[in-house]
């Protein structure tokens, strides 16, 4: 299976497992170094799954992120998932951040 794509914005994306991991690690370290949050809880809800074939589906969901200060940021995922070796894997994820709290974890991370 080809590596996945994580699209943060129209012009900012990570291609392949190694690049996705590198960018998410960098994002997390920037926020951790800021000292703005002791923990980050990521919640995903309201999944809408549309099977487009035997091996592909579109999945739409909402997320919100909570830190010890409360709600930090929120948005939507639009995913293309594919069946590979008996597992469903994200092939392409588009992240849309709808809002964030000023001075929160997402501001520190640059996300």
N, CA, C and O atoms as a MOPAC input file, in Angstrom:
PM7 MOZYME 1SCF
protein

 N      0.84300 1    -1.18300 1     0.00000 1
 C      0.00000 1     0.00000 1     0.00000 1
 C      0.88500 1     1.24100 1     0.00000 1
 O      1.88300 1     1.28400 1     0.71800 1
 N      0.53700 1     2.24300 1    -0.78700 1
 C      1.32200 1     3.47700 1    -0.76800 1
 C      1.15800 1     4.19000 1     0.56500 1
 O      0.15200 1     4.02000 1     1.25400 1
 N      2.15800 1     4.99200 1     0.91800 1
 C      2.10200 1     5.77200 1     2.15200 1
 C      0.95500 1     6.76400 1     2.11200 1
 O      0.50500 1     7.16800 1     1.04000 1
 N      0.49100 1     7.14900 1     3.27800 1
 C     -0.61000 1     8.08800 1     3.39300 1
 C     -0.17300 1     9.53500 1     3.25500 1
 O      1.01400 1     9.85100 1     3.16600 1
 N     -1.18000 1    10.40200 1     3.24100 1
 C     -0.97300 1    11.84800 1     3.16500 1
 C     -1.78300 1    12.48800 1     4.28000 1
 O     -2.94400 1    12.13800 1     4.49200 1
 N     -1.16200 1    13.43700 1     5.00000 1
 C     -1.83900 1    14.21900 1     6.03000 1
 C     -1.80400 1    15.66800 1     5.58800 1
 O     -0.73500 1    16.27200 1     5.49700 1
 N     -2.98700 1    16.23100 1     5.31100 1
 C     -3.08800 1    17.60200 1     4.80200 1
 C     -3.59200 1    18.50300 1     5.92900 1
 O     -4.73000 1    18.37600 1     6.38000 1
 N     -2.72200 1    19.41900 1     6.37700 1
 C     -3.10500 1    20.36000 1     7.42900 1
 C     -3.86500 1    21.54900 1     6.83300 1
 O     -4.88100 1    21.98400 1     7.37400 1
 N     -3.36600 1    22.05500 1     5.73100 1
 C     -3.99900 1    23.14400 1     5.00000 1
 C     -3.77400 1    22.87300 1     3.52500 1
 O     -3.15900 1    21.87200 1     3.15900 1
 N     -4.27000 1    23.76400 1     2.67700 1
 C     -4.10400 1    23.58700 1     1.23500 1
 C     -2.62300 1    23.49200 1     0.83500 1
 O     -2.27400 1    22.74900 1    -0.08300 1
 N     -1.75600 1    24.24600 1     1.52800 1
 C     -0.34500 1    24.29900 1     1.15000 1
 C      0.58700 1    23.55200 1     2.09700 1
 O      1.79300 1    23.50000 1     1.85500 1
 N      0.05400 1    22.97700 1     3.16500 1
 C      0.89200 1    22.33300 1     4.18200 1
 C      0.44700 1    20.88800 1     4.34200 1
 O     -0.64200 1    20.61300 1     4.84700 1
 N      1.31200 1    19.95800 1     3.90200 1
 C      0.96200 1    18.54500 1     4.02900 1
 C      2.20800 1    17.72700 1     4.30500 1
 O      3.33300 1    18.15800 1     4.05200 1
 N      1.97500 1    16.53100 1     4.83000 1
 C      3.03900 1    15.56000 1     5.07400 1
 C      2.74300 1    14.34200 1     4.20600 1
 O      1.63000 1    13.81700 1     4.22200 1
 N      3.73200 1    13.89900 1     3.45600 1
 C      3.57800 1    12.75500 1     2.56000 1
 C      4.37900 1    11.57200 1     3.08300 1
 O      5.59300 1    11.66800 1     3.26300 1
 N      3.70100 1    10.46000 1     3.32700 1
 C      4.37300 1     9.24100 1     3.76000 1
 C      4.49600 1     9.14600 1     5.26600 1
 O      4.49900 1    10.14900 1     5.97900 1
 N      4.59600 1     7.90800 1     5.72900 1
 C      4.63300 1     7.62100 1     7.16900 1
 C      5.74500 1     8.37100 1     7.90300 1
 O      5.50400 1     8.94700 1     8.96400 1
 N      6.95900 1     8.37000 1     7.35000 1
 C      8.08500 1     9.02400 1     8.03300 1
 C      7.87800 1    10.52900 1     8.15600 1
 O      8.14900 1    11.10400 1     9.21000 1
 N      7.40200 1    11.17500 1     7.09300 1
 C      7.18400 1    12.61700 1     7.12600 1
 C      6.02100 1    12.98500 1     8.03600 1
 O      6.08200 1    13.99500 1     8.73800 1
 N      4.96100 1    12.18000 1     8.03400 1
 C      3.83500 1    12.42400 1     8.94200 1
 C      4.31500 1    12.33500 1    10.38900 1
 O      4.01100 1    13.20500 1    11.20500 1
 N      5.05800 1    11.29200 1    10.69800 1
 C      5.57200 1    11.13200 1    12.05900 1
 C      6.50000 1    12.28200 1    12.44500 1
 O      6.42300 1    12.78900 1    13.56500 1
 N      7.37100 1    12.69500 1    11.53400 1
 C      8.30500 1    13.79700 1    11.81800 1
 C      7.54800 1    15.08400 1    12.12200 1
 O      7.84400 1    15.76300 1    13.10500 1
 N      6.57100 1    15.42000 1    11.27900 1
 C      5.83800 1    16.67200 1    11.47300 1
 C      4.99800 1    16.65500 1    12.74700 1
 O      4.94300 1    17.65900 1    13.45800 1
 N      4.33700 1    15.52600 1    13.05100 1
 C      3.53700 1    15.46200 1    14.26600 1
 C      4.41700 1    15.49200 1    15.51800 1
 O      4.04000 1    16.08800 1    16.52700 1
 N      5.57700 1    14.85700 1    15.45600 1
 C      6.51700 1    14.90500 1    16.58200 1
 C      7.01400 1    16.32800 1    16.79400 1
 O      7.08100 1    16.79600 1    17.93100 1
 N      7.35800 1    17.01400 1    15.72500 1
 C      7.82400 1    18.39800 1    15.80300 1
 C      6.73900 1    19.30600 1    16.38900 1
 O      7.02200 1    20.14900 1    17.23900 1
 N      5.52400 1    19.13100 1    15.93800 1
 C      4.38800 1    19.90400 1    16.42900 1
 C      4.20500 1    19.69400 1    17.93100 1
 O      4.01400 1    20.65400 1    18.67800 1
 N      4.26300 1    18.44000 1    18.36600 1
 C      4.08300 1    18.10400 1    19.77100 1
 C      5.21800 1    18.66900 1    20.62600 1
 O      4.97100 1    19.18400 1    21.71700 1
 N      6.44700 1    18.57700 1    20.14500 1
 C      7.59300 1    19.10000 1    20.90100 1
 C      7.52400 1    20.61300 1    21.05800 1
 O      7.85800 1    21.13900 1    22.12000 1
 N      7.09100 1    21.32500 1    20.00800 1
 C      6.94900 1    22.78700 1    20.11300 1
 C      5.95600 1    23.14800 1    21.20600 1
 O      6.19800 1    24.06300 1    21.99300 1
 N      4.85200 1    22.44100 1    21.25400 1
 C      3.84300 1    22.71800 1    22.28000 1
 C      4.35300 1    22.34100 1    23.66800 1
 O      4.14200 1    23.07600 1    24.63200 1
 N      5.02300 1    21.19500 1    23.76500 1
 C      5.54900 1    20.74500 1    25.06200 1
 C      6.58900 1    21.73000 1    25.59000 1
 O      6.59300 1    22.05500 1    26.77700 1
 N      7.46500 1    22.20300 1    24.71500 1
 C      8.50100 1    23.15200 1    25.11400 1
 C      7.92200 1    24.47700 1    25.58100 1
 O      8.56700 1    25.20400 1    26.33700 1
 N      6.70500 1    24.80000 1    25.13700 1
 C      6.08600 1    26.06200 1    25.54000 1
 C      5.61900 1    26.01900 1    26.99100 1
 O      5.42000 1    27.06400 1    27.61200 1
 N      5.44100 1    24.79800 1    27.53900 1
 C      4.96900 1    24.65600 1    28.91300 1
 C      3.51000 1    25.02500 1    29.09500 1
 O      3.07000 1    25.24200 1    30.22400 1
 N      2.74800 1    25.10200 1    28.01000 1
 C      1.35300 1    25.53900 1    28.09500 1
 C      0.38800 1    24.43000 1    28.46700 1
 O     -0.76900 1    24.71000 1    28.78100 1
 N      0.82100 1    23.18800 1    28.44300 1
 C     -0.13100 1    22.11700 1    28.71200 1
 C      0.55200 1    20.92000 1    29.34300 1
 O      1.62600 1    20.50400 1    28.90800 1
 N     -0.07900 1    20.36400 1    30.37700 1
 C      0.41700 1    19.15800 1    31.01900 1
 C     -0.05100 1    17.91700 1    30.27900 1
 O      0.63700 1    16.89600 1    30.27800 1
 N     -1.22300 1    17.99800 1    29.64400 1
 C     -1.75000 1    16.87000 1    28.88800 1
 C     -2.63000 1    17.38700 1    27.75400 1
 O     -3.10900 1    18.52000 1    27.78300 1
 N     -2.82800 1    16.53800 1    26.76600 1
 C     -3.68100 1    16.84800 1    25.62200 1
 C     -4.56000 1    15.63300 1    25.35800 1
 O     -4.05500 1    14.53900 1    25.10800 1
 N     -5.88400 1    15.82500 1    25.41300 1
 C     -6.83900 1    14.75200 1    25.12300 1
 C     -7.52100 1    15.07600 1    23.80100 1
 O     -8.05700 1    16.17000 1    23.61800 1
 N     -7.49600 1    14.13800 1    22.90400 1
 C     -8.02600 1    14.30900 1    21.55600 1
 C     -9.27200 1    13.44500 1    21.42200 1
 O     -9.20500 1    12.22800 1    21.59700 1
 N    -10.40800 1    14.06200 1    21.11300 1
 C    -11.68200 1    13.34600 1    21.01000 1
 C    -12.21300 1    13.44300 1    19.58000 1
 O    -12.24300 1    14.52700 1    18.99800 1
 N    -12.63000 1    12.31500 1    19.02100 1
 C    -13.19800 1    12.26500 1    17.67100 1
 C    -14.62300 1    11.72900 1    17.79500 1
 O    -14.86800 1    10.75200 1    18.50200 1
 N    -15.56300 1    12.38100 1    17.09800 1
 C    -16.97100 1    11.99400 1    17.23400 1
 C    -17.73100 1    12.19800 1    15.93200 1
 O    -17.21200 1    12.76600 1    14.97100 1
 N    -18.97100 1    11.72100 1    15.92100 1
 C    -19.91200 1    11.89300 1    14.81800 1
 C    -19.33400 1    11.39900 1    13.49600 1
 O    -19.29300 1    12.13200 1    12.50700 1
 N    -18.89400 1    10.15700 1    13.49700 1
 C    -18.33700 1     9.57300 1    12.27400 1
 C    -19.42900 1     9.32900 1    11.23800 1
 O    -20.49000 1     8.78600 1    11.54800 1
 N    -19.15400 1     9.73600 1    10.01600 1
 C    -20.02800 1     9.45400 1     8.88000 1
 C    -19.19100 1     8.64100 1     7.89900 1
 O    -18.22600 1     9.15000 1     7.32900 1
 N    -19.55900 1     7.38300 1     7.70300 1
 C    -18.78900 1     6.48000 1     6.84900 1
 C    -19.58800 1     6.17500 1     5.60100 1
 O    -20.72500 1     5.70900 1     5.67200 1
 N    -18.97800 1     6.44500 1     4.45000 1
 C    -19.60400 1     6.16800 1     3.15900 1
 C    -18.72900 1     5.17600 1     2.40200 1
 O    -17.64500 1     5.52700 1     1.93700 1
 N    -19.20100 1     3.93100 1     2.27800 1
 C    -18.45100 1     2.93800 1     1.51700 1
 C    -18.57800 1     3.26500 1     0.03400 1
 O    -19.68000 1     3.29600 1    -0.51400 1
 N    -17.44200 1     3.50700 1    -0.60800 1
 C    -17.46300 1     3.85000 1    -2.02800 1
 C    -17.12800 1     2.65100 1    -2.90400 1
 O    -17.39300 1     2.66100 1    -4.10600 1
 N    -16.54100 1     1.61000 1    -2.29500 1
 C    -16.27200 1     0.34800 1    -2.98400 1
 C    -16.00100 1    -0.71400 1    -1.91800 1
 O    -16.12800 1    -0.44300 1    -0.72400 1
 N    -15.63100 1    -1.90600 1    -2.34100 1
 C    -15.29300 1    -2.98100 1    -1.39300 1
 C    -14.02400 1    -2.66600 1    -0.61100 1
 O    -13.80700 1    -3.22200 1     0.46500 1
 N    -13.18400 1    -1.78000 1    -1.14100 1
 C    -11.88300 1    -1.53300 1    -0.52400 1
 C    -11.62000 1    -0.06800 1    -0.19400 1
 O    -10.51700 1     0.28100 1     0.22700 1
 N    -12.62200 1     0.79700 1    -0.38000 1
 C    -12.44100 1     2.22700 1    -0.10800 1
 C    -13.66900 1     2.81000 1     0.56200 1
 O    -14.79600 1     2.37400 1     0.32800 1
 N    -13.42100 1     3.82000 1     1.41300 1
 C    -14.51800 1     4.53700 1     2.06300 1
 C    -14.09800 1     5.97000 1     2.34400 1
 O    -12.91300 1     6.25900 1     2.51300 1
 N    -15.08000 1     6.86300 1     2.39200 1
 C    -14.88300 1     8.24400 1     2.84100 1
 C    -15.38900 1     8.29800 1     4.27700 1
 O    -16.46400 1     7.78100 1     4.58200 1
 N    -14.62300 1     8.91600 1     5.14400 1
 C    -15.01800 1     9.05000 1     6.54400 1
 C    -14.90600 1    10.51800 1     6.93000 1
 O    -13.86100 1    11.14200 1     6.75000 1
 N    -15.99100 1    11.05700 1     7.45800 1
 C    -16.00100 1    12.43900 1     7.93100 1
 C    -16.27200 1    12.41600 1     9.43000 1
 O    -17.13100 1    11.67500 1     9.90800 1
 N    -15.52500 1    13.24300 1    10.16400 1
 C    -15.70100 1    13.27500 1    11.61300 1
 C    -15.32500 1    14.65200 1    12.15300 1
 O    -14.70500 1    15.47000 1    11.47300 1
 N    -15.72300 1    14.86800 1    13.38800 1
 C    -15.39400 1    16.09000 1    14.10300 1
 C    -14.41600 1    15.74300 1    15.22000 1
 O    -14.43000 1    14.63200 1    15.75100 1
 N    -13.56800 1    16.70800 1    15.56800 1
 C    -12.66000 1    16.50500 1    16.70200 1
 C    -12.65600 1    17.73900 1    17.58900 1
 O    -12.94900 1    18.85100 1    17.14900 1
 N    -12.32000 1    17.51200 1    18.84000 1
 C    -11.98400 1    18.61800 1    19.73500 1
 C    -10.86900 1    18.15000 1    20.65400 1
 O    -10.73000 1    16.96200 1    20.94500 1
 N    -10.08400 1    19.11100 1    21.10000 1
 C     -8.91100 1    18.82600 1    21.91800 1
 C     -9.04800 1    19.56600 1    23.24300 1
 O     -9.31900 1    20.76600 1    23.28500 1
 N     -8.85100 1    18.80800 1    24.32800 1
 C     -8.98700 1    19.32800 1    25.68500 1
 C     -7.61400 1    19.27500 1    26.36600 1
 O     -6.89600 1    18.28200 1    26.24800 1
 N     -7.26100 1    20.33500 1    27.06800 1
 C     -6.07400 1    20.34500 1    27.92800 1
 C     -6.54800 1    20.64600 1    29.35200 1
 O     -7.75100 1    20.76700 1    29.58400 1
 N     -5.62700 1    20.76700 1    30.30100 1
 C     -6.04100 1    21.06100 1    31.67000 1
 C     -6.69300 1    22.43900 1    31.77800 1
 O     -7.33300 1    22.73900 1    32.78500 1
 N     -6.54000 1    23.27500 1    30.75800 1
 C     -7.16900 1    24.60300 1    30.73900 1
 C     -8.57500 1    24.55300 1    30.13900 1
 O     -9.29900 1    25.54800 1    30.18800 1
 N     -8.97200 1    23.40400 1    29.57000 1
 C    -10.28600 1    23.26600 1    28.95100 1
 C    -10.16900 1    23.07900 1    27.44600 1
 O     -9.14500 1    22.62000 1    26.94100 1
 N    -11.23700 1    23.44300 1    26.73700 1
 C    -11.25200 1    23.29700 1    25.27900 1
 C    -10.13500 1    24.13200 1    24.65500 1
 O     -9.98200 1    25.31300 1    24.96900 1
 N     -9.35700 1    23.50900 1    23.77000 1
 C     -8.20600 1    24.18600 1    23.15600 1
 C     -8.44700 1    24.49800 1    21.68300 1
 O     -8.31400 1    25.64600 1    21.26000 1
 N     -8.80100 1    23.47700 1    20.90000 1
 C     -9.11800 1    23.69800 1    19.49100 1
 C    -10.03400 1    22.58900 1    18.98400 1
 O    -10.16800 1    21.53900 1    19.61200 1
 N    -10.66600 1    22.84200 1    17.83200 1
 C    -11.67300 1    21.92300 1    17.31700 1
 C    -11.74000 1    22.05000 1    15.80700 1
 O    -11.31200 1    23.04600 1    15.22400 1
 N    -12.30300 1    20.98500 1    15.17700 1
 C    -12.40500 1    21.01600 1    13.72500 1
 C    -12.96100 1    19.72900 1    13.16400 1
 O    -13.72200 1    19.01800 1    13.82000 1
 N    -12.55800 1    19.43700 1    11.90800 1
 C    -13.10900 1    18.30100 1    11.16900 1
 C    -11.99500 1    17.53200 1    10.47000 1
 O    -10.95300 1    18.08300 1    10.11800 1
 N    -12.25400 1    16.23200 1    10.28100 1
 C    -11.40500 1    15.37500 1     9.45300 1
 C    -12.22700 1    14.90700 1     8.26100 1
 O    -13.40700 1    14.58200 1     8.39400 1
 N    -11.60000 1    14.87700 1     7.11100 1
 C    -12.19100 1    14.27100 1     5.91500 1
 C    -11.17500 1    13.24000 1     5.44700 1
 O    -10.10900 1    13.60100 1     4.94600 1
 N    -11.49500 1    11.96700 1     5.60500 1
 C    -10.53200 1    10.88700 1     5.35400 1
 C    -10.94700 1    10.01900 1     4.17300 1
 O    -12.13100 1     9.78700 1     3.92700 1
 N     -9.94400 1     9.55200 1     3.45900 1
 C    -10.10400 1     8.45600 1     2.50800 1
 C     -9.41700 1     7.27500 1     3.16400 1
 O     -8.21800 1     7.32500 1     3.43800 1
 N    -10.17600 1     6.20000 1     3.42000 1
 C     -9.59600 1     5.00800 1     4.02600 1
 C     -9.65600 1     3.86900 1     3.02400 1
 O    -10.56400 1     3.79400 1     2.19600 1
 N     -8.66600 1     2.98000 1     3.11500 1
 C     -8.58100 1     1.85000 1     2.19300 1
 C     -8.35500 1     0.56900 1     2.98400 1
 O     -7.73500 1     0.57800 1     4.04700 1
 N     -8.86800 1    -0.52600 1     2.44700 1
 C     -8.65400 1    -1.82900 1     3.04300 1
 C     -7.31600 1    -2.37100 1     2.54800 1
 O     -7.04600 1    -2.39600 1     1.34700 1
 N     -6.48100 1    -2.80600 1     3.50400 1
 C     -5.15700 1    -3.33500 1     3.14500 1
 C     -4.79500 1    -4.43900 1     4.13300 1
 O     -4.71000 1    -4.19200 1     5.33600 1
 N     -4.58600 1    -5.63600 1     3.64000 1
 C     -4.21900 1    -6.78300 1     4.48700 1
 C     -5.19000 1    -6.97200 1     5.65600 1
 O     -4.77000 1    -7.24400 1     6.78100 1
 N     -6.48600 1    -6.82600 1     5.38300 1
 C     -7.49600 1    -7.06400 1     6.40100 1
 C     -7.70500 1    -5.92300 1     7.38200 1
 O     -8.45000 1    -6.07800 1     8.34900 1
 N     -7.06300 1    -4.77900 1     7.15600 1
 C     -7.21300 1    -3.61800 1     8.04400 1
 C     -7.64100 1    -2.41500 1     7.21300 1
 O     -7.31700 1    -2.32500 1     6.02900 1
 N     -8.36800 1    -1.49700 1     7.83300 1
 C     -8.72300 1    -0.23600 1     7.19000 1
 C     -7.72600 1     0.81400 1     7.64500 1
 O     -7.57400 1     1.05900 1     8.84100 1
 N     -7.04200 1     1.43800 1     6.68100 1
 C     -6.00000 1     2.41800 1     6.96800 1
 C     -6.33200 1     3.75500 1     6.31700 1
 O     -6.93500 1     3.80100 1     5.24500 1
 N     -5.93300 1     4.84100 1     6.97400 1
 C     -6.13600 1     6.16900 1     6.40100 1
 C     -5.10900 1     6.38700 1     5.29700 1
 O     -3.90200 1     6.33100 1     5.53300 1
 N     -5.60200 1     6.63200 1     4.10200 1
 C     -4.72900 1     6.91500 1     2.96300 1
 C     -4.53600 1     8.41600 1     2.79300 1
 O     -3.45700 1     8.86700 1     2.40900 1
 N     -5.57400 1     9.18500 1     3.07700 1
 C     -5.51400 1    10.63800 1     2.89500 1
 C     -6.40800 1    11.29100 1     3.93500 1
 O     -7.60500 1    11.00700 1     3.99300 1
 N     -5.83600 1    12.16600 1     4.75700 1
 C     -6.60600 1    12.88800 1     5.78100 1
 C     -6.44600 1    14.37800 1     5.56500 1
 O     -5.33100 1    14.89500 1     5.49100 1
 N     -7.58200 1    15.06500 1     5.46600 1
 C     -7.59900 1    16.53000 1     5.39400 1
 C     -8.10300 1    17.04500 1     6.74300 1
 O     -9.20600 1    16.71200 1     7.17600 1
 N     -7.27900 1    17.86200 1     7.39800 1
 C     -7.60800 1    18.43400 1     8.69600 1
 C     -8.08700 1    19.86600 1     8.48100 1
 O     -7.39900 1    20.66800 1     7.85000 1
 N     -9.26000 1    20.18100 1     9.00400 1
 C     -9.77100 1    21.55100 1     8.97900 1
 C     -9.96300 1    21.98900 1    10.42000 1
 O    -10.86000 1    21.49700 1    11.10400 1
 N     -9.13000 1    22.90700 1    10.88600 1
 C     -9.28100 1    23.44000 1    12.23500 1
 C    -10.25100 1    24.61000 1    12.16000 1
 O     -9.97000 1    25.61900 1    11.51300 1
 N    -11.38800 1    24.47000 1    12.82300 1
 C    -12.43000 1    25.49400 1    12.75600 1
 C    -12.22600 1    26.60900 1    13.76700 1
 O    -12.68100 1    27.73200 1    13.55000 1
 N    -11.54200 1    26.31100 1    14.87500 1
 C    -11.32300 1    27.33600 1    15.88400 1
 C    -10.29200 1    26.90500 1    16.89200 1
 O     -9.96400 1    25.72400 1    17.01400 1
 N     -9.78200 1    27.89200 1    17.62000 1
 C     -8.81000 1    27.62300 1    18.67700 1
 C     -8.86900 1    28.72600 1    19.71400 1
 O     -9.32500 1    29.83500 1    19.43200 1
 N     -8.40800 1    28.41900 1    20.90900 1
 C     -8.37800 1    29.37000 1    22.00300 1
 C     -7.03500 1    30.09800 1    21.97100 1
 O     -5.98300 1    29.46100 1    21.90500 1
 N     -7.07000 1    31.41500 1    22.01600 1
 C     -5.83600 1    32.20300 1    22.02700 1
 C     -4.96300 1    31.81600 1    23.20700 1
 O     -5.44400 1    31.70200 1    24.33400 1
 N     -3.67500 1    31.61400 1    22.94400 1
 C     -2.71100 1    31.27600 1    23.98500 1
 C     -2.72900 1    29.83000 1    24.41200 1
 O     -2.08100 1    29.47700 1    25.39800 1
 N     -3.46000 1    28.96700 1    23.69300 1
 C     -3.56700 1    27.56200 1    24.06700 1
 C     -2.49100 1    26.70100 1    23.43500 1
 O     -1.52800 1    27.19600 1    22.85000 1
 N     -2.68300 1    25.39800 1    23.57100 1
 C     -1.72200 1    24.41800 1    23.06400 1
 C     -1.54800 1    24.54800 1    21.55000 1
 O     -0.41800 1    24.52000 1    21.06100 1
 N     -2.64800 1    24.69000 1    20.79700 1
 C     -2.55800 1    24.77600 1    19.34500 1
 C     -1.79800 1    26.01500 1    18.90600 1
 O     -1.08000 1    25.97300 1    17.90700 1
 N     -1.94100 1    27.12800 1    19.64100 1
 C     -1.15600 1    28.32900 1    19.32100 1
 C      0.33500 1    28.05800 1    19.51100 1
 O      1.15600 1    28.44800 1    18.68000 1
 N      0.67800 1    27.38800 1    20.61200 1
 C      2.08900 1    27.09700 1    20.90000 1
 C      2.67600 1    26.14200 1    19.88400 1
 O      3.83700 1    26.26300 1    19.49400 1
 N      1.84300 1    25.17000 1    19.45000 1
 C      2.31500 1    24.15100 1    18.49900 1
 C      2.36800 1    24.68800 1    17.08700 1
 O      3.06700 1    24.13600 1    16.23700 1
 N      1.64100 1    25.75400 1    16.82700 1
 C      1.55800 1    26.27100 1    15.46100 1
 C      0.58700 1    25.48800 1    14.61100 1
 O      0.62300 1    25.57100 1    13.38400 1
 N     -0.29900 1    24.71200 1    15.26500 1
 C     -1.24400 1    23.85100 1    14.55800 1
 C     -2.58600 1    24.48100 1    14.35500 1
 O     -3.47700 1    23.86300 1    13.77200 1

